[in-house]
Amino acid sequence: MNAKALEAKAKQLAERHRKTMARILHLVPAPPVIHLLFDVLLPHMVRDRAYRKFAGTRTDFQFTFSQMPGRKSWVVDIDDGTVRVFRGEKDFPHMVINASARDFVDLATGHLSETTAMMSGRLALNGGPATKLKMVMDLFK
C-alpha cells in the first residue's frame, strides 16, 4: 500500500470512528492531546484541505492554554483560504482564546459546547466577536 492509499484509509477510519476517537481523547490527559492536535493533526489537516469557506477571510487566532507544561500557545493564521498553524505567540492577533487544556480538548471532541464554556467562564475570548469562535472550531471538524 502506498502513502496516499494509507492516508485515504486513515481518513476513512477516522470518519467512521469519530465518536469513539472523541471518547478516547476525552480520557487521555489533556497536554499530550493538545500537542497532538496543534503539532500533528491540525497542520496536516489544513495542508491537505482547501478551505473554501475561508475564501476572502484574513484573520488569526492565538490559542493560549493554562495547565500546560512548556509551550502554551499556538497561532492559527487564515489568509484567503490558506490556513497555517504554528507554535508561539503573535504580537497583535485578531483574537486570543484562553482555556485550560482539558476544556479545549472537551470543546474539540464535542463533550463541551462553546456556549456553555463561555457562559461558565471556562473559555475566554479577547479581541474579537464571539461569532468568530465558530469559524475556528470548524477547523477541528
DARAJO-V665862 format. One record per pair of residues at least 24 apart in sequence whose ideal C-beta (glycine too) atoms are under 10 Angstrom apart, sorted by sequence separation. I is the first residue (numbers start at 0). J is the second residue. D is the distance in Angstrom with one decimal. If there is no record, write none. Layout:
BEGIN
i->{I:I}
j->{J:J}
d->{D:D}
END
This chain:
BEGIN
i->{53:55:56:57:59:60:72:97:98:112:37:53:54:55:63:72:97:98:36:53:54:56:61:71:96:97:98:106:13:37:50:53:54:61:96:97:109:52:53:61:95:96:97:33:50:51:53:60:61:63:71:95:96:106:107:45:50:59:61:62:94:95:96:106:109:33:42:45:49:50:61:94:95:96:107:108:109:38:41:45:48:49:50:59:60:61:62:63:64:65:66:67:68:94:95:107:33:34:37:42:49:59:60:61:62:63:64:65:66:67:92:93:94:106:107:10:30:33:34:41:48:58:59:60:61:62:63:64:65:66:92:93:94:29:34:37:38:46:58:59:60:61:62:63:64:65:66:91:92:94:96:30:34:37:45:46:57:58:59:60:61:62:64:65:66:67:96:103:6:10:29:30:33:36:37:45:46:64:65:94:29:30:33:37:44:45:46:64:65:93:94:30:34:45:64:96:33:42:44:64:94:96:6:30:41:42:43:62:94:42:41:42:40:38:37:38:36:37:38:37:34:84:82:77:77:75:63:75:77:63:75:36:60:61:33:61:33:34:37:41:60:33:36:40:60:32:33:36:59:31:32:35:58:29:30:33:29:30:32:33:36:60:28:29:32:36:60:28:29:31:58:62:29:30:33:60:29:32:56:60:25:28:29:32:58:27:58:56:60:25:24:25:24:53:25:52:21:24:25:21:24:25:50:53:23:25:52:53:21:22:24:25:21:22:50:20:21:22:50:21:18:48:17:18:17:45:44:44:44:41:41:40:36:36:17}
j->{77:79:80:81:83:84:96:121:122:136:62:78:79:80:88:97:122:123:62:79:80:82:87:97:122:123:124:132:40:64:77:80:81:88:123:124:136:80:81:89:123:124:125:62:79:80:82:89:90:92:100:124:125:135:136:75:80:89:91:92:124:125:126:136:139:64:73:76:80:81:92:125:126:127:138:139:140:70:73:77:80:81:82:91:92:93:94:95:96:97:98:99:100:126:127:139:66:67:70:75:82:92:93:94:95:96:97:98:99:100:125:126:127:139:140:44:64:67:68:75:82:92:93:94:95:96:97:98:99:100:126:127:128:64:69:72:73:81:93:94:95:96:97:98:99:100:101:126:127:129:131:66:70:73:81:82:93:94:95:96:97:98:100:101:102:103:132:139:43:47:66:67:70:73:74:82:83:101:102:131:67:68:71:75:82:83:84:102:103:131:132:69:73:84:103:135:73:82:84:104:134:136:47:71:82:83:84:103:135:84:84:85:84:84:84:85:84:85:86:86:86:138:138:134:135:134:123:135:138:125:138:100:124:125:98:126:99:100:103:107:126:100:103:107:127:100:101:104:127:100:101:104:127:99:100:103:100:101:103:104:107:131:100:101:104:108:132:101:102:104:131:135:103:104:107:134:104:107:131:135:101:104:105:108:134:104:135:134:138:104:104:105:105:134:107:134:104:107:108:105:108:109:134:137:108:110:137:138:107:108:110:111:108:109:137:108:109:110:138:110:108:138:108:109:109:138:138:139:140:138:139:139:138:139:140}
d->{5.2:6.2:7.5:9.9:8.9:9.9:10.0:9.7:4.8:9.9:7.3:8.6:6.3:7.8:7.7:9.8:7.4:7.2:9.5:7.5:4.5:9.8:8.9:9.9:7.0:4.3:9.6:9.2:9.6:9.3:7.5:4.9:9.7:6.1:7.5:7.8:9.9:8.3:8.1:5.6:8.2:5.9:7.1:8.6:9.5:6.5:6.9:9.2:10.0:9.8:8.6:7.4:8.0:10.0:7.6:8.1:5.1:6.1:9.7:9.6:6.1:4.4:9.5:6.9:9.5:5.9:9.8:9.9:6.6:7.8:4.1:6.9:5.7:9.3:9.5:8.7:9.1:9.4:8.3:9.2:9.7:9.1:5.7:9.1:6.4:8.7:9.6:6.2:9.1:7.2:9.6:8.5:9.7:4.8:8.5:4.8:9.7:8.7:9.4:9.8:9.8:5.0:6.9:7.3:8.0:7.1:7.9:7.4:5.0:5.1:9.0:6.1:3.6:8.3:8.9:9.7:8.2:6.4:10.0:7.5:7.9:8.7:5.4:5.1:4.8:5.1:5.1:6.4:4.9:5.2:6.8:5.3:8.5:8.1:8.8:9.5:8.2:10.0:4.7:7.8:7.7:7.0:8.2:8.1:6.6:7.2:6.9:8.6:8.8:9.4:9.4:7.6:8.7:4.4:8.3:8.6:8.7:7.4:10.0:6.0:9.2:7.8:4.5:9.4:9.3:9.8:7.1:9.7:9.1:8.9:7.1:5.3:9.8:8.8:9.5:4.0:9.1:9.1:9.0:5.8:7.9:6.2:9.0:8.5:8.7:7.1:9.2:8.8:9.8:7.6:7.9:8.4:9.5:6.2:6.2:7.0:8.3:9.1:9.0:9.6:9.6:9.8:8.1:9.6:8.6:8.0:9.5:7.2:7.9:4.7:5.0:8.2:9.6:8.4:6.2:9.7:9.5:9.0:7.3:7.4:9.6:8.7:6.9:8.0:8.8:9.8:9.3:6.6:8.7:9.4:6.7:10.0:9.4:9.1:10.0:8.9:10.0:9.5:9.7:9.6:9.4:4.9:8.3:9.7:8.2:7.6:9.2:7.8:10.0:9.4:8.9:9.7:7.8:7.4:5.4:6.7:3.6:9.1:8.8:6.8:6.4:7.6:8.5:4.2:4.9:9.8:8.7:8.4:8.3:9.8:7.0:8.3:7.6:9.3:9.1:8.4:4.9:8.3:9.7:5.2:9.3:9.2:8.7:8.6:7.8:8.1:9.1:7.7:9.0:6.9:6.3:6.8:9.3:7.5:9.8:8.1:9.5:7.8:5.5:9.6:5.2:9.0:9.9:8.9:9.0:5.4:7.1:9.1:8.3:7.8:9.1:9.7:3.8:9.8:8.7:8.0:5.7:8.7:8.0:7.2:9.2:9.1:9.3:8.2:9.0:7.1:7.5:8.4:9.9:6.7:7.3:8.6:10.0:7.4:9.2}
END
